[in-house]
Structure formats: C-alpha cells, structure tokens
Amino acid sequence: MTVLSIQAYTDGCFCARASGDTRRPGRPSTHVTRQGRTCCSRRRGHLLTTDTSQNTDKTATDTAAGDAAATGTATLHRGLRARHIRFIALGSAIGTGLFYGSSEAIQAGGPAVLLAYLIGGAAVFLVLRSLGEMAVNNPCAGSFGEYATRYLGPLAGFTTGWTYAFEMVIVCIADITALGVYMGFWFPDVPRWIWLLAAIAVIGVLNLFNVKVFGELEFWLSLVKIVAIGAMILAGLAILVLGVGGGGDGMHIGVSNLWSHGGFFAHGFQGFILSFAVVMFAFGGTEIIGVTAGEAEDPGKTIPGAVNSIPLRIVLFYVLTLAVIMSLNPWQEIGSDASPFVQIFAGLGIKSAAAVLNVVVVIAALSAINSDIFAAGRIMYGMAERGQAPAVMRRLSRSGVPAMTVGIMIGSLLLGVVLNYLMPDRIFLIISSIATFATVWVWLMILATQYAARRKMSREEVAALAFRVPFWPYGQIIAMVFMAAVMVLLAFSASTRIALIVGAVWLVLLSVVHFLWVRPRSRSTA
C-alpha cells in the first residue's frame, strides 16, 4: 500500500503525492479520491493528499502529523468522519433562516410563504442535483469553484470561490445579529451588542481547536437542532388536535388561521413574489453537501443520499413547521423581535417551552456562526494556496488551523457588532438580502457550470454518469431563470435594493482584481 502524505488543504480537490516525493509544492499534480480515482488536475497550490485505500483517515492524519513534526510546519488535518459530514449537511438547512428569518418571510408573504418555500426548495433541489452529478462523477472538496474554473473559465472560478467566502461572511453577520435578538428574550434591557461581543470571544476560541473538535461539536449541535424541530412540530400538532384554548387575547388556534386573516395570499401576488428575497436566504449553506464530497468515504453513496433527502427536509423543516406556527397563531401577530418559534409558545402561555426553544435557537445560531467561520476560513486558505488570495491567509497554527482566516472572520463579526449598534431594527433584513444575492449567485454558477459540463460530454460519457440530474436541460434552464429573477426582485424593495447594489459592486471589484492581479500572476507562474 502506498501511503500518501497530507500536506495541506485547499479550496479545491485532494492532491496525491507519495511520501518521499520531493517535487516542489505548486507543481502540477494529479488528484485522487479515496477510492483511488483521478479527481482533477490543478495548476498550482495542490498540497493536500490522501491515501488511496478505504482505511486511510488515521494513517493519513498520523502521517501528516509526522511530516509536520519533521519539517517544523503545521498542516490542516483531515479529521471529519462520516457521521460528522452527514449531520453538518443536515444541519446546514436548519439555522437562522428558519429560526429567525422565517418571521421576515411571513410578514412579506403571509401564509402564501409556504408555497414560496416549496417553489424555492424545488429550485434549490435542482441546484444540488446539478452539483451532485458533478461531485459524484468527480468528487472534490470545495468542488463548485474548481468546476467553474474548468468549464466556465478562471474568472468564473475566481468569482464563485470568493463570492462563496463573501456569502459566509455576510451570513455570519446575520447569524450573530439573530443571536443578539434571541438573548433579548431573557434580558430585554441589555444592549444587543454586548451579547454579540461575548459570543464572538467564545466562537473565536472554539475555532482555534483542530478540525476533530469542530466536527464533534457540530455533530451534537446539529442533533440538538433536529430533535428540537421534531419536538416542536409534535407539540404544535398536539396543541392543534387537542384544541388547547385561545392562547390569550382572544387569539384563535386552528388550521383556519392560514386563510382567515386576509386570505392565503394576504399581501396579494406581489407580496408572495417579494417574499422569495427572504425565503431563498433560508436555504443558503445547503451547497456544503458538494464541498464535503472529497472527504466522504464513498461519494457515490453519501452524496446522492444527502441530496435526495432535500425535498423531505424542506417539507418537514420549513413547510410543515411554519404551517404549524401560523396555525397556532395568526400570521400577522408574528413579529421580528424574537424567534417565531419562541413567540408562539410564549403567546400560548407555555413559558417553559418558550424558554427551552430559546435555548435551542441560541444553540442553532452559535452552531451556524461556528460553521460559517470554519467554511469561509478554509475557502480563503485554499484560494491563498492557489494564488487567488493574499499569502498571509495560508498561515496555520500548530493544530493545523488557518488562524489568520479565523481572525479575518472575527473582524467581520466585529463589523456586525457595529452595524447592530448603529441600526439594530433594520440590520437583519439588509444583511439577509445581501446574503441572498451572494447565495443565489453561487447557485446560478453551479447550474451554469453543470450545463456547460454536460454539453461538452459525449453520449457515452452521459450514459456513464452515476447520478444524473433530472429534467435536463429544461429543468436547469428554468432554475437559472428563476435564480436570476430572485436577484432582480431585490431591486423592487427599498430595504433589499442595497443588496443588489452591493452585489454588483462586489462582482465588478472581483473582476478588476482578477484581471489586474490574479491573471498576470498566473501567467508569470505558468
């Protein structure tokens, strides 16, 4: 058995280099999956390698540690197990977008937001099936940046990778904002920014531990979120079936709340359409399924299973959950001063349940922030390895953590503290709108990449695909049009218009940086 040493982790694929290979890092190399399949070839920055056997986690990690000790340098360690990856992927759909952002969506669209979640979820399912097709056929960590570079060009790959990092930064600020709102349930008189600073300090320390600590922590935090959602649905259904009283102030409890207060389309078709700007934010992060492909023990099984579970997750975690919430309480009574989950049970007079749920949503926010910092940090580190980001982002701690990128993310969170201090009432909607733009852009690029990749395949290559996307090519075309329409929707509301401006400026800035800095550097090192 040839043991391949792990040297570092990039935003793209795992690269294979046998122990004792003296080639200078950055030379062209061939990537292999854990089953020994060729993954892809990259031009530079390929420093992470993996064993080709099925039993490599411990061996490769130990080899990496030995190499680090011998050379005096630290490396990123691959320590995520299968159960970690499954629950991280599952928990990615359950975060601030559901626990807090759903209140903004309900206010925008009324009960019709349930239909918006179904339609938006269907579009995201096509995105993930497109990503799944590419990931199963050619599994790489951080895959969509690599695929975009290969099939759409270096500029597309550069903008996709950096926009995903930007998405994580913005979502992180949204999550920290929601955390401050949640703490107001217990301490309404304490300024929100104090809780934000305390959370940043705790999360910053957690992200300096190695990846195994992160994986284990996220496993249990995701499990708490999933169990809590299931318990909330069961409790809500029990209240509806048993006909518990009016919940105070004469409020009616029943499924009729979905159409008795202004109708199902309470804000008309316009309100229903505008709600998509907030609805799509909730699904952000689901693309992490593709990112984990390179670390999955058997991508051919784990990726299809995770992707195909998306429709059930959408129906269970979003549509059914919000239907229960709006049945327990008229939709117009749900405000943005707390999580709608907590508001419902507090309004029904079940204070203990409300307090427990508030603990859960706080945990969910901490989990989401932790994951955001982890994902963005690794992506920025990987782009630095490929020469697409400042070299300082490659610096690692002794435990193999890119401490500099963690510091950058902490700095971004401190910006969130300032914004919460300056405009606490409007910050979440603005930030979530910007995050929606970044998220939808990444999804649009995934769809365009898969479309371009499939068109270049022969009939034999298409027939050999193990996980083909359905409804091709019409489903992908419709989904791309839908994603573009969501970005256009941001221009129709004064509170979300800034997101379109920020997004356009961001893409122009990336293009300028690519042409003035990245492309000349890549040519000089070619």
Buried (B, 14 or more C-beta within 10 A) or exposed (E): EEBBBBBBBBBBBBBBBEEEEEEEBBEEBBBBBBEEBEBBEBBBBBBBBBBBBEEBBEBBBEBBBEBBEEEEEBBBBBBBBBEBBBBBBBBBBBBBBBBBBBBBBBBBBBBBBBBBBBEBBBBBBBBBBBBBBBBBBBBBBBBBBBBBBBBBEBBBBBBBBBBBBBBBBBBBBBBBBBBBBBBBBEEEEEEBBEBBEEBBEEBBEBBEBBBBBBBBBBBEBBBBBBEBBEBBBEBBBEBBEEEBEEBEEEBBBEEEBBBBBBEBBBBBEEBBBBBBBBBBBBBBBBBBBBBBBBBBBBBBEBBBBBBBBBBEBBBBBBBBBBBBBBBBBBBBBBEBEBBBBBBBBBBBEBEEBBBBBBBBBBBBBBBBBBBBBBBBBBBBBBBBBBBBBEEEBBBBBEBBBBBBBBBBBBEBBBEBBEBBEEEBEEBBBBBBBBBBBBBBBBBBBBBBBBBBBBEEEEEEEEEEBEBBBEEBEEBBEBBBEBBEEBBEBBEEBEBBBBBBEBBEEBBEEBEEBBEEEBBEEBEEEE
